[in-house]
Amino acid sequence: MRVSINIVAIGGTVSPISATEQALCVAAARAKAKGAHVDVFGGSYLGALPHYRGPLHGPDDGARLVAAVRAADGILIAAPGYHGTISGLVKNALDYLEDLAGDARPYLDGRAVGLIATAYGDQATMSTMQTLRSIVHALRGWPTPMGATVRTYRGLFSPDGECLEDRARFQLELVADQLVSGASSFAAARKVA
């Protein structure tokens, strides 16, 4: 029995065409090629979100993101490593998932979560990945066994977004493959229940 799955991809930076968002899009494209429907919430969307529950936060802010995650079988999160942890931009977007606290599937419960950490150095990618895993566990999500740690540099991606390094592309595609597999299992289990 083939089950259609929905994946929400979240990530990027305030810089247009950031390496983080390009990495997210490579993994999202792989998930689409495996048959998933993927909604991408990139840097421009995340950058427009006011601080969650801050003075500029309104009832409709983040509603599209929250609704997409609510309907998702899997989540893909890409965060840049800033000063040894995830960026405030990505953290703020994840804070909006508090709106799922009262759901039958609260937060990220019953969802596979693929993780991508990008940075200029290996140490920053690893500490960022550890932070992402901690956040996903706190939100009751199921991180994929593989998490992509992508050391970024000028020329890693072609002008049309293709990942030009075999190691990085392999990691991004493996995360997507595991995400689709995990999300399919969760979706099939819900249909049976």
Disulfide bonds with the S-S distance in Angstrom:
none
